[in-house]
Amino acid sequence: MTMENMLFLAGVGFFGLCTLAFLAAAFRASAGWGMAGLLIPPSAVFFYAVFWTRRRTLALIHFTSLLMFLLVCVVWVRANPDWFDNSRLAPLRDWLALLGPGTVISRL
């Protein structure tokens, strides 16, 4: 298992744990908040805004885990650009992995 794969799994796991902690806190607040968090994930932003004084730490950890997850996804795409050949995600790969196949620098 490569370092990129381990970082990807760690990022997914940490973000997943933070999301479960958010859902537990949302259901403790009320069933409506819990269902909103379960069915509409961006409602976490509104939940954290309403309960900022009580859930500040969880909000900051959840936001940090989201940033870590996104950063690890970018690192993983740059480390494995061949996985996206001939797929609909190829433009995303070309945007993230600037030195991938088909770029001017790789043709030199």
LOVEX-287988 format. One record per residue: x, z, y of N, C-alpha, C, CB in turn; residue number from 1; chain. Coordinates in Angstrom, 1 decimal. Each point is the difference from the previous one (the first is absolute). Last residue first. Glycine has a CB too. Example, Ala and Ser with C-alpha at 12.3 -4.5 7.8 and 13.67 -1.06 7.14 Angstrom:
2
<site n_c1="12.8" n_c3="7.1" n_c2="-2.2" ca_c1="0.9" ca_c3="0.0" ca_c2="1.1" c_c1="-0.8" c_c3="0.8" c_c2="1.1" cb_c1="1.2" cb_c3="-2.2" cb_c2="-0.6" k="2" c="A"/>
<site n_c1="-0.9" n_c3="2.1" n_c2="-5.1" ca_c1="-0.9" ca_c3="0.0" ca_c2="1.2" c_c1="0.9" c_c3="0.0" c_c2="1.2" cb_c1="-1.9" cb_c3="1.2" cb_c2="-1.2" k="1" c="A"/>
REM end
This chain:
108
<site n_c1="7.9" n_c3="-23.6" n_c2="17.1" ca_c1="1.4" ca_c3="-0.3" ca_c2="0.4" c_c1="1.0" c_c3="0.2" c_c2="-1.1" cb_c1="-0.6" cb_c3="0.8" cb_c2="2.2" k="108" c="A"/>
<site n_c1="-4.3" n_c3="0.1" n_c2="-2.3" ca_c1="0.4" ca_c3="-1.4" ca_c2="-0.3" c_c1="1.5" c_c3="-0.3" c_c2="0.4" cb_c1="-2.4" cb_c3="-0.7" cb_c2="0.4" k="107" c="A"/>
<site n_c1="0.2" n_c3="4.9" n_c2="0.5" ca_c1="0.2" ca_c3="-0.1" ca_c2="-1.4" c_c1="0.4" c_c3="-1.5" c_c2="-0.4" cb_c1="-1.7" cb_c3="1.9" cb_c2="-0.4" k="106" c="A"/>
<site n_c1="0.6" n_c3="-0.8" n_c2="4.9" ca_c1="1.2" ca_c3="0.7" ca_c2="-0.3" c_c1="0.3" c_c3="-0.2" c_c2="-1.5" cb_c1="-0.4" cb_c3="1.7" cb_c2="1.8" k="105" c="A"/>
<site n_c1="-3.6" n_c3="-3.4" n_c2="0.0" ca_c1="1.1" ca_c3="-0.8" ca_c2="0.5" c_c1="1.3" c_c3="0.6" c_c2="-0.5" cb_c1="-1.3" cb_c3="-0.7" cb_c2="2.0" k="104" c="A"/>
<site n_c1="-3.1" n_c3="1.5" n_c2="-4.9" ca_c1="0.4" ca_c3="0.3" ca_c2="1.3" c_c1="1.3" c_c3="-0.8" c_c2="0.4" cb_c1="-1.1" cb_c3="2.3" cb_c2="-0.1" k="103" c="A"/>
<site n_c1="-1.0" n_c3="-2.1" n_c2="-4.4" ca_c1="-0.7" ca_c3="-0.9" ca_c2="1.0" c_c1="0.4" c_c3="0.2" c_c2="1.5" cb_c1="-1.8" cb_c3="-0.2" cb_c2="-1.7" k="102" c="A"/>
<site n_c1="2.1" n_c3="4.2" n_c2="-1.9" ca_c1="0.1" ca_c3="-1.4" ca_c2="-0.3" c_c1="-0.7" c_c3="-0.8" c_c2="1.1" cb_c1="0.1" cb_c3="0.5" cb_c2="-2.4" k="101" c="A"/>
<site n_c1="1.3" n_c3="4.2" n_c2="4.2" ca_c1="-0.5" ca_c3="-0.4" ca_c2="-1.3" c_c1="0.2" c_c3="-1.5" c_c2="-0.2" cb_c1="-1.6" cb_c3="1.9" cb_c2="0.0" k="100" c="A"/>
<site n_c1="2.4" n_c3="1.4" n_c2="3.8" ca_c1="1.1" ca_c3="-0.8" ca_c2="-0.6" c_c1="-0.3" c_c3="-0.4" c_c2="-1.4" cb_c1="1.6" cb_c3="1.3" cb_c2="1.4" k="99" c="A"/>
<site n_c1="-4.7" n_c3="1.3" n_c2="1.3" ca_c1="0.4" ca_c3="-1.1" ca_c2="0.8" c_c1="1.2" c_c3="-0.9" c_c2="-0.6" cb_c1="-0.7" cb_c3="1.4" cb_c2="2.0" k="98" c="A"/>
<site n_c1="-3.3" n_c3="1.9" n_c2="-3.6" ca_c1="1.4" ca_c3="-0.3" ca_c2="-0.5" c_c1="0.5" c_c3="-1.2" c_c2="0.7" cb_c1="-0.6" cb_c3="1.0" cb_c2="-2.3" k="97" c="A"/>
<site n_c1="-3.6" n_c3="0.4" n_c2="3.7" ca_c1="0.7" ca_c3="1.2" ca_c2="-0.2" c_c1="1.4" c_c3="-0.2" c_c2="-0.5" cb_c1="-2.2" cb_c3="1.0" cb_c2="-0.6" k="96" c="A"/>
<site n_c1="-0.7" n_c3="-4.8" n_c2="1.4" ca_c1="0.1" ca_c3="0.8" ca_c2="1.2" c_c1="0.8" c_c3="1.3" c_c2="-0.1" cb_c1="-2.2" cb_c3="-1.0" cb_c2="0.6" k="95" c="A"/>
<site n_c1="1.4" n_c3="-1.8" n_c2="-4.4" ca_c1="0.9" ca_c3="-0.7" ca_c2="0.9" c_c1="0.1" c_c3="0.8" c_c2="1.3" cb_c1="-0.6" cb_c3="-2.2" cb_c2="-1.0" k="94" c="A"/>
<site n_c1="-2.4" n_c3="3.8" n_c2="-2.2" ca_c1="1.3" ca_c3="0.2" ca_c2="-0.4" c_c1="1.0" c_c3="-0.7" c_c2="0.9" cb_c1="-0.8" cb_c3="0.1" cb_c2="-2.3" k="93" c="A"/>
<site n_c1="-3.7" n_c3="-0.8" n_c2="3.1" ca_c1="0.3" ca_c3="1.4" ca_c2="0.3" c_c1="1.5" c_c3="0.3" c_c2="-0.4" cb_c1="-2.4" cb_c3="0.7" cb_c2="-0.3" k="92" c="A"/>
<site n_c1="0.6" n_c3="-4.9" n_c2="-0.8" ca_c1="0.3" ca_c3="0.1" ca_c2="1.4" c_c1="0.3" c_c3="1.5" c_c2="0.5" cb_c1="-1.5" cb_c3="-1.9" cb_c2="0.3" k="91" c="A"/>
<site n_c1="0.4" n_c3="1.1" n_c2="-5.0" ca_c1="1.3" ca_c3="-0.5" ca_c2="0.4" c_c1="0.2" c_c3="0.0" c_c2="1.5" cb_c1="-0.2" cb_c3="-1.5" cb_c2="-2.0" k="90" c="A"/>
<site n_c1="-3.8" n_c3="2.8" n_c2="-0.7" ca_c1="0.8" ca_c3="1.0" ca_c2="0.7" c_c1="1.4" c_c3="-0.5" c_c2="0.4" cb_c1="-1.2" cb_c3="1.8" cb_c2="-1.2" k="89" c="A"/>
<site n_c1="-2.0" n_c3="-4.2" n_c2="-1.6" ca_c1="-0.6" ca_c3="0.1" ca_c2="1.4" c_c1="0.8" c_c3="1.0" c_c2="0.9" cb_c1="-2.2" cb_c3="-0.6" cb_c2="-1.0" k="88" c="A"/>
<site n_c1="4.9" n_c3="-1.9" n_c2="-2.9" ca_c1="-1.2" ca_c3="0.8" ca_c2="0.0" c_c1="-0.5" c_c3="0.0" c_c2="1.5" cb_c1="0.8" cb_c3="1.5" cb_c2="-1.9" k="87" c="A"/>
<site n_c1="3.5" n_c3="-3.4" n_c2="-0.1" ca_c1="-1.3" ca_c3="-0.8" ca_c2="-0.4" c_c1="-1.2" c_c3="0.9" c_c2="-0.1" cb_c1="1.4" cb_c3="-1.5" cb_c2="-1.3" k="86" c="A"/>
<site n_c1="2.8" n_c3="4.5" n_c2="1.6" ca_c1="0.0" ca_c3="-1.5" ca_c2="0.0" c_c1="-1.3" c_c3="-0.6" c_c2="-0.5" cb_c1="2.5" cb_c3="0.1" cb_c2="-0.4" k="85" c="A"/>
<site n_c1="-1.1" n_c3="4.7" n_c2="0.8" ca_c1="-1.0" ca_c3="-0.6" ca_c2="0.8" c_c1="0.0" c_c3="-1.5" c_c2="0.1" cb_c1="0.0" cb_c3="2.1" cb_c2="1.3" k="84" c="A"/>
<site n_c1="3.2" n_c3="0.8" n_c2="-3.5" ca_c1="-1.3" ca_c3="0.4" ca_c2="-0.6" c_c1="-1.1" c_c3="-0.7" c_c2="0.7" cb_c1="0.9" cb_c3="2.2" cb_c2="-0.7" k="83" c="A"/>
<site n_c1="3.8" n_c3="-2.3" n_c2="2.1" ca_c1="-0.4" ca_c3="-1.1" ca_c2="-1.0" c_c1="-1.4" c_c3="0.3" c_c2="-0.6" cb_c1="2.4" cb_c3="-0.4" cb_c2="-0.5" k="82" c="A"/>
<site n_c1="0.0" n_c3="3.4" n_c2="3.6" ca_c1="-0.7" ca_c3="-1.1" ca_c2="0.6" c_c1="-0.5" c_c3="-1.0" c_c2="-1.0" cb_c1="1.4" cb_c3="0.3" cb_c2="2.0" k="81" c="A"/>
<site n_c1="0.5" n_c3="4.7" n_c2="-1.9" ca_c1="-0.6" ca_c3="-0.8" ca_c2="-1.0" c_c1="-0.7" c_c3="-1.2" c_c2="0.6" cb_c1="-0.2" cb_c3="2.0" cb_c2="-1.5" k="80" c="A"/>
<site n_c1="2.4" n_c3="1.2" n_c2="4.2" ca_c1="0.9" ca_c3="0.0" ca_c2="-1.1" c_c1="-0.5" c_c3="-0.9" c_c2="-1.2" cb_c1="0.5" cb_c3="2.4" cb_c2="0.6" k="79" c="A"/>
<site n_c1="-3.0" n_c3="-1.9" n_c2="3.5" ca_c1="1.3" ca_c3="-0.6" ca_c2="0.3" c_c1="0.9" c_c3="0.0" c_c2="-1.2" cb_c1="-0.2" cb_c3="0.7" cb_c2="2.4" k="78" c="A"/>
<site n_c1="-3.9" n_c3="1.4" n_c2="-2.8" ca_c1="-0.2" ca_c3="-1.5" ca_c2="0.2" c_c1="1.3" c_c3="-0.6" c_c2="0.3" cb_c1="-2.4" cb_c3="0.3" cb_c2="0.8" k="77" c="A"/>
<site n_c1="2.4" n_c3="4.4" n_c2="-1.0" ca_c1="-0.2" ca_c3="-0.6" ca_c2="-1.3" c_c1="-0.2" c_c3="-1.5" c_c2="0.1" cb_c1="-1.0" cb_c3="2.1" cb_c2="-0.8" k="76" c="A"/>
<site n_c1="1.4" n_c3="0.3" n_c2="4.8" ca_c1="1.3" ca_c3="0.0" ca_c2="-0.8" c_c1="-0.2" c_c3="-0.6" c_c2="-1.3" cb_c1="0.8" cb_c3="2.0" cb_c2="1.2" k="75" c="A"/>
<site n_c1="-4.6" n_c3="-1.4" n_c2="1.3" ca_c1="0.8" ca_c3="-1.0" ca_c2="0.6" c_c1="1.3" c_c3="-0.1" c_c2="-0.7" cb_c1="-1.1" cb_c3="0.4" cb_c2="2.2" k="74" c="A"/>
<site n_c1="-1.7" n_c3="3.0" n_c2="-3.5" ca_c1="-0.6" ca_c3="-1.3" ca_c2="-0.4" c_c1="0.8" c_c3="-1.1" c_c2="0.6" cb_c1="-2.3" cb_c3="1.0" cb_c2="-0.1" k="73" c="A"/>
<site n_c1="3.4" n_c3="3.3" n_c2="1.3" ca_c1="0.4" ca_c3="-0.2" ca_c2="-1.3" c_c1="-0.5" c_c3="-1.3" c_c2="-0.5" cb_c1="0.1" cb_c3="2.4" cb_c2="-0.5" k="72" c="A"/>
<site n_c1="-1.6" n_c3="-1.0" n_c2="4.7" ca_c1="1.5" ca_c3="-0.3" ca_c2="0.0" c_c1="0.5" c_c3="-0.3" c_c2="-1.4" cb_c1="0.2" cb_c3="1.5" cb_c2="2.0" k="71" c="A"/>
<site n_c1="-4.7" n_c3="0.0" n_c2="-1.6" ca_c1="0.2" ca_c3="-1.3" ca_c2="0.6" c_c1="1.5" c_c3="-0.5" c_c2="0.0" cb_c1="-2.1" cb_c3="0.4" cb_c2="1.4" k="70" c="A"/>
<site n_c1="1.1" n_c3="4.0" n_c2="-2.9" ca_c1="-0.5" ca_c3="-1.0" ca_c2="-0.9" c_c1="0.2" c_c3="-1.4" c_c2="0.5" cb_c1="-1.7" cb_c3="1.7" cb_c2="-0.8" k="69" c="A"/>
<site n_c1="2.7" n_c3="1.9" n_c2="3.7" ca_c1="1.0" ca_c3="-0.1" ca_c2="-1.1" c_c1="-0.4" c_c3="-1.1" c_c2="-1.0" cb_c1="0.6" cb_c3="2.5" cb_c2="0.3" k="68" c="A"/>
<site n_c1="-3.6" n_c3="-1.4" n_c2="3.1" ca_c1="1.1" ca_c3="-0.8" ca_c2="0.5" c_c1="1.1" c_c3="-0.2" c_c2="-1.0" cb_c1="-0.5" cb_c3="1.0" cb_c2="2.2" k="67" c="A"/>
<site n_c1="-3.2" n_c3="1.7" n_c2="-3.4" ca_c1="-0.4" ca_c3="-1.4" ca_c2="0.2" c_c1="1.2" c_c3="-0.9" c_c2="0.5" cb_c1="-2.4" cb_c3="0.8" cb_c2="0.4" k="66" c="A"/>
<site n_c1="3.0" n_c3="3.9" n_c2="-0.8" ca_c1="0.0" ca_c3="-0.7" ca_c2="-1.3" c_c1="-0.4" c_c3="-1.4" c_c2="0.1" cb_c1="-0.5" cb_c3="2.2" cb_c2="-1.0" k="65" c="A"/>
<site n_c1="0.3" n_c3="0.3" n_c2="4.9" ca_c1="1.4" ca_c3="-0.2" ca_c2="-0.4" c_c1="0.1" c_c3="-0.7" c_c2="-1.3" cb_c1="0.7" cb_c3="2.0" cb_c2="1.3" k="64" c="A"/>
<site n_c1="-5.0" n_c3="-0.6" n_c2="0.2" ca_c1="0.5" ca_c3="-1.1" ca_c2="0.8" c_c1="1.5" c_c3="-0.4" c_c2="-0.4" cb_c1="-1.6" cb_c3="0.7" cb_c2="1.9" k="63" c="A"/>
<site n_c1="-0.3" n_c3="3.1" n_c2="-3.9" ca_c1="-0.7" ca_c3="-1.2" ca_c2="-0.5" c_c1="0.5" c_c3="-1.2" c_c2="0.7" cb_c1="-2.0" cb_c3="1.4" cb_c2="-0.6" k="62" c="A"/>
<site n_c1="3.6" n_c3="2.8" n_c2="2.1" ca_c1="0.6" ca_c3="-0.4" ca_c2="-1.3" c_c1="-0.7" c_c3="-1.2" c_c2="-0.6" cb_c1="0.5" cb_c3="2.4" cb_c2="-0.4" k="61" c="A"/>
<site n_c1="-2.3" n_c3="-0.7" n_c2="4.4" ca_c1="1.4" ca_c3="-0.5" ca_c2="0.2" c_c1="0.7" c_c3="-0.4" c_c2="-1.2" cb_c1="0.1" cb_c3="1.4" cb_c2="2.0" k="60" c="A"/>
<site n_c1="-4.4" n_c3="0.5" n_c2="-2.3" ca_c1="-0.1" ca_c3="-1.3" ca_c2="0.6" c_c1="1.4" c_c3="-0.5" c_c2="0.3" cb_c1="-2.1" cb_c3="0.7" cb_c2="1.1" k="59" c="A"/>
<site n_c1="1.7" n_c3="3.6" n_c2="-2.9" ca_c1="-0.4" ca_c3="-1.0" ca_c2="-1.0" c_c1="-0.1" c_c3="-1.4" c_c2="0.6" cb_c1="-1.3" cb_c3="1.8" cb_c2="-1.2" k="58" c="A"/>
<site n_c1="2.1" n_c3="1.8" n_c2="4.1" ca_c1="1.2" ca_c3="-0.2" ca_c2="-0.9" c_c1="-0.3" c_c3="-1.0" c_c2="-1.0" cb_c1="0.6" cb_c3="2.4" cb_c2="0.3" k="57" c="A"/>
<site n_c1="-4.1" n_c3="-1.2" n_c2="2.7" ca_c1="1.1" ca_c3="-0.7" ca_c2="0.7" c_c1="1.2" c_c3="-0.3" c_c2="-1.0" cb_c1="-0.7" cb_c3="1.1" cb_c2="2.2" k="56" c="A"/>
<site n_c1="-4.0" n_c3="1.0" n_c2="-2.5" ca_c1="0.6" ca_c3="-0.9" ca_c2="-1.0" c_c1="1.2" c_c3="-0.8" c_c2="0.6" cb_c1="-2.2" cb_c3="-0.2" cb_c2="-1.1" k="55" c="A"/>
<site n_c1="-0.6" n_c3="3.5" n_c2="3.6" ca_c1="0.1" ca_c3="0.6" ca_c2="-1.3" c_c1="0.8" c_c3="-0.9" c_c2="-1.0" cb_c1="-2.1" cb_c3="1.1" cb_c2="0.4" k="54" c="A"/>
<site n_c1="1.3" n_c3="-2.5" n_c2="4.1" ca_c1="0.6" ca_c3="1.4" ca_c2="0.1" c_c1="0.2" c_c3="0.6" c_c2="-1.4" cb_c1="-1.1" cb_c3="0.3" cb_c2="2.3" k="53" c="A"/>
<site n_c1="-1.1" n_c3="-4.6" n_c2="-1.8" ca_c1="1.5" ca_c3="-0.1" ca_c2="0.3" c_c1="0.6" c_c3="1.4" c_c2="0.0" cb_c1="-0.4" cb_c3="-2.0" cb_c2="1.4" k="52" c="A"/>
<site n_c1="-4.1" n_c3="-0.3" n_c2="-2.6" ca_c1="0.5" ca_c3="1.3" ca_c2="-0.6" c_c1="1.5" c_c3="0.2" c_c2="0.3" cb_c1="-1.8" cb_c3="-0.1" cb_c2="-1.8" k="51" c="A"/>
<site n_c1="-0.5" n_c3="-3.8" n_c2="3.4" ca_c1="-1.0" ca_c3="1.0" ca_c2="0.2" c_c1="0.5" c_c3="1.4" c_c2="-0.4" cb_c1="-1.8" cb_c3="-1.7" cb_c2="-0.5" k="50" c="A"/>
<site n_c1="4.5" n_c3="-2.2" n_c2="-0.1" ca_c1="-0.2" ca_c3="0.2" ca_c2="1.4" c_c1="-1.0" c_c3="1.2" c_c2="0.2" cb_c1="0.4" cb_c3="-2.4" cb_c2="0.4" k="49" c="A"/>
<site n_c1="0.6" n_c3="1.0" n_c2="-4.8" ca_c1="1.1" ca_c3="0.7" ca_c2="0.6" c_c1="-0.2" c_c3="0.3" c_c2="1.5" cb_c1="1.5" cb_c3="-1.0" cb_c2="-1.8" k="48" c="A"/>
<site n_c1="-4.8" n_c3="-1.6" n_c2="-0.4" ca_c1="0.0" ca_c3="1.3" ca_c2="-0.5" c_c1="1.2" c_c3="0.9" c_c2="0.6" cb_c1="-1.0" cb_c3="-0.9" cb_c2="-2.2" k="47" c="A"/>
<site n_c1="0.8" n_c3="-3.7" n_c2="3.2" ca_c1="-1.1" ca_c3="0.8" ca_c2="0.7" c_c1="0.0" c_c3="1.4" c_c2="-0.5" cb_c1="-1.3" cb_c3="-2.1" cb_c2="0.3" k="46" c="A"/>
<site n_c1="4.2" n_c3="-0.8" n_c2="-2.5" ca_c1="0.5" ca_c3="0.1" ca_c2="1.4" c_c1="-1.0" c_c3="0.9" c_c2="0.8" cb_c1="1.1" cb_c3="-2.3" cb_c2="-0.2" k="45" c="A"/>
<site n_c1="-2.1" n_c3="1.1" n_c2="-4.3" ca_c1="0.9" ca_c3="1.1" ca_c2="0.1" c_c1="0.5" c_c3="0.2" c_c2="1.4" cb_c1="0.7" cb_c3="-0.5" cb_c2="-2.3" k="44" c="A"/>
<site n_c1="-3.5" n_c3="-3.1" n_c2="0.9" ca_c1="-0.7" ca_c3="1.1" ca_c2="0.6" c_c1="0.9" c_c3="1.2" c_c2="0.0" cb_c1="-2.1" cb_c3="-0.9" cb_c2="-0.8" k="43" c="A"/>
<site n_c1="3.3" n_c3="-3.4" n_c2="-1.3" ca_c1="0.4" ca_c3="0.3" ca_c2="1.4" c_c1="-0.7" c_c3="1.1" c_c2="0.7" cb_c1="0.5" cb_c3="-2.4" cb_c2="0.1" k="42" c="A"/>
<site n_c1="-1.7" n_c3="1.2" n_c2="-4.8" ca_c1="1.3" ca_c3="0.7" ca_c2="0.3" c_c1="0.4" c_c3="0.1" c_c2="1.4" cb_c1="0.7" cb_c3="-0.8" cb_c2="-2.2" k="41" c="A"/>
<site n_c1="-5.4" n_c3="0.4" n_c2="-0.4" ca_c1="0.6" ca_c3="-0.7" ca_c2="1.2" c_c1="1.3" c_c3="0.7" c_c2="0.4" cb_c1="-2.3" cb_c3="-0.6" cb_c2="0.8" k="40" c="A"/>
<site n_c1="-0.1" n_c3="2.1" n_c2="-4.7" ca_c1="-0.5" ca_c3="-1.3" ca_c2="0.1" c_c1="0.6" c_c3="-0.8" c_c2="1.1" cb_c1="-2.0" cb_c3="0.8" cb_c2="-1.0" k="39" c="A"/>
<site n_c1="3.3" n_c3="3.8" n_c2="0.3" ca_c1="0.1" ca_c3="-0.7" ca_c2="-1.3" c_c1="-0.4" c_c3="-1.5" c_c2="0.1" cb_c1="-0.5" cb_c3="2.2" cb_c2="-1.2" k="38" c="A"/>
<site n_c1="0.1" n_c3="0.7" n_c2="4.9" ca_c1="1.4" ca_c3="-0.1" ca_c2="-0.3" c_c1="0.2" c_c3="-0.8" c_c2="-1.3" cb_c1="0.5" cb_c3="2.1" cb_c2="1.2" k="37" c="A"/>
<site n_c1="-4.9" n_c3="-1.0" n_c2="0.1" ca_c1="0.6" ca_c3="-1.0" ca_c2="0.9" c_c1="1.4" c_c3="-0.2" c_c2="-0.3" cb_c1="-1.6" cb_c3="0.7" cb_c2="1.8" k="36" c="A"/>
<site n_c1="-0.5" n_c3="2.6" n_c2="-4.2" ca_c1="-0.5" ca_c3="-1.3" ca_c2="-0.4" c_c1="0.5" c_c3="-1.1" c_c2="0.9" cb_c1="-2.0" cb_c3="1.0" cb_c2="-1.0" k="35" c="A"/>
<site n_c1="3.0" n_c3="3.5" n_c2="2.1" ca_c1="0.6" ca_c3="-0.4" ca_c2="-1.2" c_c1="-0.4" c_c3="-1.4" c_c2="-0.5" cb_c1="0.1" cb_c3="2.4" cb_c2="-0.6" k="34" c="A"/>
<site n_c1="-2.1" n_c3="-0.6" n_c2="4.4" ca_c1="1.4" ca_c3="-0.3" ca_c2="0.3" c_c1="0.7" c_c3="-0.4" c_c2="-1.3" cb_c1="0.0" cb_c3="1.6" cb_c2="2.0" k="33" c="A"/>
<site n_c1="-4.4" n_c3="-0.1" n_c2="-2.5" ca_c1="0.0" ca_c3="-1.2" ca_c2="0.8" c_c1="1.4" c_c3="-0.5" c_c2="0.3" cb_c1="-2.1" cb_c3="0.7" cb_c2="1.0" k="32" c="A"/>
<site n_c1="1.3" n_c3="3.5" n_c2="-3.1" ca_c1="-0.1" ca_c3="-1.1" ca_c2="-1.0" c_c1="0.0" c_c3="-1.3" c_c2="0.8" cb_c1="-1.3" cb_c3="1.5" cb_c2="-1.6" k="31" c="A"/>
<site n_c1="4.0" n_c3="2.6" n_c2="3.7" ca_c1="-1.4" ca_c3="-0.4" ca_c2="-0.3" c_c1="0.0" c_c3="-1.1" c_c2="-0.9" cb_c1="-0.8" cb_c3="0.8" cb_c2="2.2" k="30" c="A"/>
<site n_c1="4.7" n_c3="2.0" n_c2="-1.4" ca_c1="-0.7" ca_c3="0.0" ca_c2="1.3" c_c1="-1.5" c_c3="-0.3" c_c2="-0.2" cb_c1="2.2" cb_c3="-0.7" cb_c2="1.2" k="29" c="A"/>
<site n_c1="0.6" n_c3="0.5" n_c2="-4.9" ca_c1="-0.2" ca_c3="1.4" ca_c2="0.4" c_c1="-0.7" c_c3="0.1" c_c2="1.3" cb_c1="2.1" cb_c3="0.6" cb_c2="-1.3" k="28" c="A"/>
<site n_c1="-0.9" n_c3="-4.9" n_c2="-0.3" ca_c1="-1.1" ca_c3="0.5" ca_c2="-0.7" c_c1="-0.2" c_c3="1.5" c_c2="0.3" cb_c1="0.4" cb_c3="-1.7" cb_c2="-1.8" k="27" c="A"/>
<site n_c1="3.3" n_c3="-0.3" n_c2="3.8" ca_c1="-1.2" ca_c3="-0.6" ca_c2="0.5" c_c1="-1.2" c_c3="0.5" c_c2="-0.7" cb_c1="1.3" cb_c3="-2.1" cb_c2="0.6" k="26" c="A"/>
<site n_c1="2.9" n_c3="3.4" n_c2="-2.1" ca_c1="-0.3" ca_c3="0.7" ca_c2="1.2" c_c1="-1.3" c_c3="-0.6" c_c2="0.6" cb_c1="2.5" cb_c3="0.4" cb_c2="0.4" k="25" c="A"/>
<site n_c1="-0.9" n_c3="-2.4" n_c2="-4.3" ca_c1="-0.4" ca_c3="1.4" ca_c2="-0.3" c_c1="-0.3" c_c3="0.7" c_c2="1.3" cb_c1="1.5" cb_c3="0.0" cb_c2="-2.0" k="24" c="A"/>
<site n_c1="0.2" n_c3="-4.3" n_c2="2.4" ca_c1="-1.3" ca_c3="0.0" ca_c2="-0.6" c_c1="-0.5" c_c3="1.4" c_c2="-0.3" cb_c1="0.4" cb_c3="-2.3" cb_c2="-0.9" k="23" c="A"/>
<site n_c1="4.0" n_c3="1.8" n_c2="2.4" ca_c1="-1.0" ca_c3="-0.3" ca_c2="1.1" c_c1="-1.4" c_c3="0.0" c_c2="-0.5" cb_c1="1.8" cb_c3="-1.4" cb_c2="1.1" k="22" c="A"/>
<site n_c1="1.7" n_c3="1.9" n_c2="-4.2" ca_c1="-0.1" ca_c3="1.2" ca_c2="0.8" c_c1="-1.0" c_c3="-0.2" c_c2="1.1" cb_c1="2.4" cb_c3="0.6" cb_c2="-0.6" k="21" c="A"/>
<site n_c1="-1.4" n_c3="-4.3" n_c2="-2.0" ca_c1="-0.8" ca_c3="0.9" ca_c2="-0.8" c_c1="-0.2" c_c3="1.3" c_c2="0.8" cb_c1="0.8" cb_c3="-1.0" cb_c2="-2.1" k="20" c="A"/>
<site n_c1="2.0" n_c3="-2.2" n_c2="4.0" ca_c1="-1.3" ca_c3="-0.4" ca_c2="0.0" c_c1="-1.0" c_c3="0.9" c_c2="-0.8" cb_c1="0.9" cb_c3="-2.4" cb_c2="0.3" k="19" c="A"/>
<site n_c1="3.8" n_c3="3.2" n_c2="-0.5" ca_c1="-0.6" ca_c3="0.3" ca_c2="1.4" c_c1="-1.4" c_c3="-0.4" c_c2="0.1" cb_c1="2.3" cb_c3="-0.3" cb_c2="1.0" k="18" c="A"/>
<site n_c1="-0.1" n_c3="-0.9" n_c2="-4.9" ca_c1="-0.2" ca_c3="1.5" ca_c2="0.0" c_c1="-0.6" c_c3="0.4" c_c2="1.4" cb_c1="1.9" cb_c3="0.3" cb_c2="-1.6" k="17" c="A"/>
<site n_c1="-0.7" n_c3="-4.8" n_c2="1.0" ca_c1="-1.1" ca_c3="0.3" ca_c2="-0.8" c_c1="-0.3" c_c3="1.5" c_c2="0.0" cb_c1="0.5" cb_c3="-1.9" cb_c2="-1.4" k="16" c="A"/>
<site n_c1="3.3" n_c3="0.3" n_c2="3.6" ca_c1="-1.1" ca_c3="-0.4" ca_c2="0.7" c_c1="-1.3" c_c3="0.4" c_c2="-0.8" cb_c1="1.3" cb_c3="-1.9" cb_c2="1.1" k="15" c="A"/>
<site n_c1="2.7" n_c3="2.6" n_c2="-3.3" ca_c1="-0.1" ca_c3="0.9" ca_c2="1.2" c_c1="-1.2" c_c3="-0.3" c_c2="0.8" cb_c1="2.5" cb_c3="0.2" cb_c2="0.0" k="14" c="A"/>
<site n_c1="-1.5" n_c3="-3.1" n_c2="-3.6" ca_c1="-0.4" ca_c3="1.3" ca_c2="-0.5" c_c1="-0.2" c_c3="1.0" c_c2="1.2" cb_c1="1.3" cb_c3="-0.4" cb_c2="-2.1" k="13" c="A"/>
<site n_c1="0.3" n_c3="-4.0" n_c2="3.0" ca_c1="-1.4" ca_c3="0.0" ca_c2="-0.5" c_c1="-0.4" c_c3="1.3" c_c2="-0.4" cb_c1="0.3" cb_c3="-2.3" cb_c2="-0.8" k="12" c="A"/>
<site n_c1="4.2" n_c3="1.9" n_c2="2.0" ca_c1="-0.9" ca_c3="-0.2" ca_c2="1.1" c_c1="-1.5" c_c3="0.0" c_c2="-0.3" cb_c1="1.9" cb_c3="-1.2" cb_c2="1.0" k="11" c="A"/>
<site n_c1="1.3" n_c3="1.4" n_c2="-4.5" ca_c1="0.0" ca_c3="1.3" ca_c2="0.8" c_c1="-0.9" c_c3="-0.1" c_c2="1.2" cb_c1="2.3" cb_c3="0.5" cb_c2="-0.8" k="10" c="A"/>
<site n_c1="-1.6" n_c3="-4.4" n_c2="-1.7" ca_c1="-0.8" ca_c3="0.9" ca_c2="-0.8" c_c1="-0.1" c_c3="1.4" c_c2="0.7" cb_c1="0.7" cb_c3="-1.2" cb_c2="-2.1" k="9" c="A"/>
<site n_c1="2.2" n_c3="-2.0" n_c2="4.0" ca_c1="-1.4" ca_c3="-0.5" ca_c2="0.1" c_c1="-0.9" c_c3="1.0" c_c2="-0.8" cb_c1="0.8" cb_c3="-2.4" cb_c2="0.1" k="8" c="A"/>
<site n_c1="3.8" n_c3="3.1" n_c2="-0.3" ca_c1="-0.5" ca_c3="0.3" ca_c2="1.3" c_c1="-1.5" c_c3="-0.4" c_c2="0.2" cb_c1="2.3" cb_c3="-0.2" cb_c2="0.9" k="7" c="A"/>
<site n_c1="-0.1" n_c3="-1.0" n_c2="-4.9" ca_c1="-0.2" ca_c3="1.5" ca_c2="0.0" c_c1="-0.5" c_c3="0.4" c_c2="1.4" cb_c1="1.8" cb_c3="0.3" cb_c2="-1.7" k="6" c="A"/>
<site n_c1="-0.8" n_c3="-4.8" n_c2="1.1" ca_c1="-1.1" ca_c3="0.3" ca_c2="-0.8" c_c1="-0.3" c_c3="1.5" c_c2="0.0" cb_c1="0.4" cb_c3="-2.0" cb_c2="-1.4" k="5" c="A"/>
<site n_c1="3.5" n_c3="0.4" n_c2="3.5" ca_c1="-1.2" ca_c3="-0.4" ca_c2="0.8" c_c1="-1.3" c_c3="0.3" c_c2="-0.8" cb_c1="1.4" cb_c3="-1.8" cb_c2="1.0" k="4" c="A"/>
<site n_c1="2.8" n_c3="2.7" n_c2="-3.0" ca_c1="-0.2" ca_c3="0.9" ca_c2="1.0" c_c1="-1.3" c_c3="-0.4" c_c2="0.8" cb_c1="2.5" cb_c3="0.5" cb_c2="0.2" k="3" c="A"/>
<site n_c1="-2.3" n_c3="-2.1" n_c2="-5.3" ca_c1="0.9" ca_c3="-0.1" ca_c2="1.2" c_c1="-0.4" c_c3="1.0" c_c2="1.1" cb_c1="0.3" cb_c3="-2.4" cb_c2="-0.5" k="2" c="A"/>
<site n_c1="-0.5" n_c3="2.4" n_c2="-5.1" ca_c1="-0.9" ca_c3="0.0" ca_c2="1.2" c_c1="0.9" c_c3="0.0" c_c2="1.2" cb_c1="-1.9" cb_c3="1.2" cb_c2="-1.2" k="1" c="A"/>
REM end
